[in-house]
Amino acid sequence: MADPTSPRLTAEALFEQHFAPFYPKDALQNLAAARKTDANPAKNPSLLAQLDEGAEVFARLAPEALLASDLNLDFSDASVHRLSSKLTRERRDAWLAPAGEGAPSMLTTFVTHGVLYVGACVVRRSRPNATAEWQVRRPLWESLVRLTSPAGTGDLAIFQWWLKALSDDELDQGRLGARYRTHVEVPTFDAGSLPVLASPDRRLPRLAKVRYDLLYKHLRAHLPELRSVGDDFPSPERFEEMGFKWLDFVLLGGGRMLLMHGPTDRGVHLFWLDTGGFVKQAYYPAEAFPAHVVQVDGDKLRVVVSIQGKPEAHEMLWWGA
């Protein structure tokens, strides 16, 4: 159990205590510049090989460090989530002590190699609609992964993911896996491979009086192709508790998904369903007036809500965040 009198270990504190001492002096003096400077402009394959070797070392040794001999780190997306679930306060706190005078702590060693593993998972992914490549930095654990997907191109600062996930603010919440899902899995998802649920031209009317049984009848009447809302859709009891004022429906992705959305007293709920039923949901706090707006523009979905009288927009790909 954490000592309540101990200073909080924020991401910044973890960096200062466990990583900053091992940076080259010039890089530490100007971190912003170091994080932007290409440390491998000649594309030297030996540097890229070092990144890959570090990831392989982590995959072999991390299960023992995590006291999880059955942890399978096979460079898959699922392996990142398995790894994320093992990052507990007990393990982190056990790694804080330095290995010796001037030597890095186990936390330092684990994270600097863990960055390379998660980055390698992104780079090794075989997806026809995405590309990923290392952007080498100095020191190596500051390296970024540049990911190009239907959502655009962005640099993934995986070292920062680790610092935040192991901070007191996020520990035990699986946030490393959550960031991987948001920034890697969702943007590169091959949504075009989903089967078509219905013609995208079909218009489903608003459900003005919302009850679970009325929703079922509404979908049967206007979208009979959707045979079930799925096992993971909110239960009738939970659905009634939400207290929807109304529900609207829009077909997305050329008719591959149905988006159900509606306001409650506290905010706006959205549900994505495909031919198998419920896929995911999202919730945004919002005021009742003015009503929220859902806009579809190509692959992008935009949800505009009102917060303290001002519009607040949430943008994502049509298959959800």
C-alpha positions, -999 to +999 in steps of 0.1 A: +000+000+000+013+034-009+025+057+019+000+086+020+028+109+033+050+102+002+051+128-026+029+119-055+047+102-084+035+122-113+048+116-148+071+145-144+084+132-111+091+098-126+110+114-154+131+136-131+140+108-107+144+078-129+152+089-164+167+124-165+200+113-149+207+090-179+202+115-207+231+130-226+237+164-210+230+184-242+197+165-248+186+172-212+194+209-215+171+212-245+146+184-244+122+200-269+150+201-295+162+166-288+127+153-292+124+169-327+159+161-340+163+130-362+191+109-347+193+087-377+191+110-408+211+085-429+186+057-421+214+035-407+199+000-404+221-008-374+203+018-353+169+004-363+182-031-355+191-018-320+155-008-315+143-042-326+168-060-304+157-040-274+121-050-281+130-087-283+149-085-250+119-070-234+096-097-248+118-124-233+124-108-199+093-088-190+071-118-179+096-126-152+099-090-141+061-088-139+058-121-120+036-134-149+053-163-165+023-170-187+024-135-202+026-139-240+044-110-256+041-119-292+041-084-307+004-085-313-021-058-305-036-081-278-001-084-262+000-047-255-033-050-236-020-080-217+011-061-208-009-030-198-031-051-173+001-062-155+013-027-147+002-025-111+012-002-082+028-032-065+051-039-094+060-003-100+068+005-064+090-027-062+111-013-091+118+022-077+150+014-058+182+020-077+201-012-086+233+004-072+251+037-069+248+055-102+229+026-117+194+028-131+164+014-112+145-015-125+118+009-134+142+028-157+154-004-174+119-018-177+103+013-192+132+021-216+129-014-231+091-014-228+090+017-251+108-003-278+085-032-274+053-012-278+068+007-307+078-025-324+042-038-320+031-007-341+058-010-367+054-048-372+016-047-376+005-059-410-023-037-421-030-029-457-043+006-449-016+018-425+022+022-424+044+028-394+081+036-391+105+045-364+117+081-360+149+077-341+157+100-312+185+104-287+184+086-263+167+057-281+137+054-257+126+089-269+122+075-304+088+081-319+067+059-343+053+077-373+019+062-381+000+069-413-036+057-414-070+069-427-070+093-398-039+110-411-002+110-401+010+114-365+040+107-344+034+085-314+054+095-283+053+061-266+078+070-238+052+096-227+025+069-227+046+048-203+054+077-180+017+087-177+005+051-173+029+045-144+021+078-127-001+079-096-027+096-117-032+066-140-017+035-124-039+004-122-062+019-149-048+001-180-041+034-196-011+021-217-035-002-235-062+024-238-038+048-255-026+020-278-062+013-288-071+050-294-039+060-313-031+027-331-060+002-333-089+026-340-072+046-367-059+016-386-090-005-383-100-019-417-136-006-415-141-013-452-140-050-445-172-048-424-203-063-441-229-039-452-259-038-428-282-018-449-283+007-478-267+039-467-296+058-483-321+044-458-334+069-433-345+057-399-370+080-381-365+094-346-378+073-317-396+100-297-407+078-268-378+057-256-382+024-238-363-008-244-393-026-258-402+003-281-366+005-293-367-032-302-399-027-322-385+004-339-355-015-351-375-045-362-397-022-383-371+000-398-339-021-398-349-058-398-314-067-410-302-060-375-313-092-359-301-084-324-286-055-305-260-080-291-252-094-257-231-064-247-258-038-254-270-022-221-295-043-203-332-032-203-327-020-167-296+000-174-312+014-206-342+026-187-319+042-161-302+063-188-335+082-193-333+091-230-354+120-242-353+106-278-331+085-300-318+093-335-303+068-360-278+072-388-261+046-410-224+051-413-196+038-436-217+030-466-243+013-444-218-009-424-227+005-390-256+020-373-251+049-349-278+054-323-275+086-303-297+106-279-297+130-250-303+124-213-305+148-184-267+146-180-253+143-215-253+125-248-249+087-253-238+071-286-240+035-295-223+018-326-238-014-339-228-036-368-244-068-382-235-086-350-250-060-328-234-037-302-197-028-308-190+002-286-204+033-270-194+068-260-207+094-236-202+132-235-214+154-207-237+181-222-264+206-214-299+199-227-301+231-248-291+235-275-295+199-285-264+180-296-256+177-333-240+147-352-223+155-385-208+130-409-181+141-434-165+113-453-146+091-428-150+117-400-177+118-374-183+150-354-204+153-323-211+189-311-225+194-276-231+224-254-210+230-223-217+262-203-234+277-232-205+271-256-203+245-284-177+217-278-168+194-307-157+158-305-142+144-337-134+108-345-135+083-373-170+070-382-163+036-365-158+053-332-131+064-308 
